[in-house]
Amino acid sequence: MKPILSVLAIVLCLGVATSGFAIDSKMQMNGASFSNACTRADESWVGFCNGYIQAVIDSVSEDDRVCLPTGTTRTDVVNITEKEITASSQLRAMNAHDAVRSVLSRFYPYQ
């Protein structure tokens, strides 16, 4: 009986561990909200924008083929990213993380 219970427990745990997770879309920021936050003339929002950009940069992997040249500052990246997202209805409609990654890939491609 114990082996059957052990197998059942493992199967149940695997089922829980491999099931997808759901995130309420209201908890995710889109490009338009990101642009709005990054264009506010408030120091706390500037800090938020810098931190958000840094988090995206930290999540970039080798597969993303992004290369930030030596000397590139976070301010450079924030300015380019904010300007591009603000100007593009497609980027404003995307998830903000994906929109930032898209801009990074376009402006800082790995050669």
C-alpha positions in Angstrom: 0.0 0.0 0.0 2.8 2.4 0.8 4.4 2.1 -2.7 1.1 3.0 -4.3 0.6 6.0 -2.0 4.2 7.1 -2.8 3.6 6.9 -6.5 0.3 8.7 -6.2 2.0 11.5 -4.1 4.8 11.9 -6.8 2.2 12.0 -9.6 0.2 14.6 -7.8 3.3 16.7 -7.1 4.4 16.5 -10.7 1.0 17.5 -11.9 1.1 20.6 -9.7 4.7 21.4 -10.5 4.2 21.2 -14.3 0.8 22.9 -14.5 0.8 26.4 -15.9 0.4 29.5 -13.8 -1.9 32.3 -14.4 -1.2 36.0 -14.0 -4.1 38.5 -13.9 -3.5 40.7 -16.9 -4.2 43.7 -14.7 -1.0 42.9 -12.8 1.1 43.3 -16.0 2.2 46.5 -17.5 1.9 47.3 -21.2 4.1 49.5 -23.2 1.7 52.4 -22.9 1.7 52.3 -19.1 5.5 52.0 -19.2 5.8 55.0 -21.5 3.4 57.0 -19.2 5.5 56.1 -16.1 8.8 57.0 -17.8 7.7 60.4 -19.1 6.5 61.7 -15.7 8.6 64.5 -14.3 8.8 62.9 -10.8 12.0 61.5 -9.3 10.2 58.4 -8.0 8.9 57.5 -11.5 12.4 58.2 -13.0 13.7 55.7 -10.5 11.0 53.2 -11.3 11.8 53.5 -15.0 15.5 53.0 -14.4 14.8 50.0 -12.3 12.4 48.5 -14.8 15.0 48.9 -17.6 17.7 47.4 -15.4 15.5 44.4 -14.6 14.9 43.8 -18.3 18.6 44.1 -19.0 19.3 41.6 -16.2 16.9 39.1 -17.8 18.5 39.3 -21.2 20.0 36.0 -22.2 22.6 35.0 -24.8 19.7 33.8 -27.0 18.3 37.4 -27.2 21.4 38.5 -29.1 21.6 41.9 -27.4 24.9 43.6 -26.9 25.2 46.8 -25.0 28.4 48.5 -26.1 30.9 49.6 -23.4 30.0 53.1 -22.2 26.3 52.7 -22.8 24.5 54.2 -19.8 21.1 53.3 -18.4 20.0 56.8 -19.2 20.9 56.1 -22.9 18.9 53.0 -22.8 15.9 54.6 -21.0 15.8 57.5 -23.4 15.9 55.3 -26.5 13.4 52.8 -25.1 10.9 55.5 -23.9 11.1 57.4 -27.2 10.6 54.2 -29.3 7.7 52.8 -27.2 6.0 56.2 -27.1 6.2 56.5 -30.9 5.0 53.0 -31.7 1.4 51.9 -31.3 2.5 48.3 -31.7 5.1 48.6 -28.8 2.5 50.5 -26.6 0.1 47.6 -27.0 2.7 44.9 -26.0 3.6 43.7 -22.6 6.1 46.3 -21.3 8.9 43.7 -20.7 8.5 42.4 -24.3 8.4 46.0 -25.7 11.6 46.9 -23.9 13.3 43.7 -25.1 12.2 44.5 -28.6 13.8 47.9 -28.5 17.0 46.5 -27.0 17.2 43.9 -29.8 16.7 46.5 -32.5 19.0 49.2 -31.1 21.7 47.0 -29.6 21.9 43.9 -31.8 24.7 41.5 -31.2 26.9 41.6 -34.3 
